[in-house]
Amino acid sequence: MKQEKILKINGVMLDKKQLENHLQKIATNHNLNNKSNKDTYPIPHMIENFKIIEMVYQLLNEHLKLGISVHPAGEWLLDNFYIIEQTVKQIQKEMTLKKYTRFCRNIKWYI
């Protein structure tokens, strides 16, 4: 016997026209500035977060060497750490502060 799943919908169902009107309202509230604020430059935070990921990676490696089992999420990190590391290096190299401040930004986020 097949069990039926109950679909829970939060919010409001909109038809195509209502959705279009809603998106137009949202778009009119997004005021853009010519440049991004250098105080919101995300690279220093990314580097801090990466250092923590790196410490966890080293700890997981030590656990494996000691024969301590690793949670599947830890195994994922061990398998994919090099991808994270390369991505961080690439972003750090490409996303300079000068380039970042040239991006348009949404003023509402900083008011």
Buried (B, 14 or more C-beta within 10 A) or exposed (E): EEEEEEEEEEEEEEEEEEEEEEEEEEEEEEEEEEEBBEEEBEBEEBEEEBEEBBEBBEEBBEBBEEEEEBEEEBEEBBEEBEEBBEEBEEBEEEBEEEEBBEBEBEEEEEE
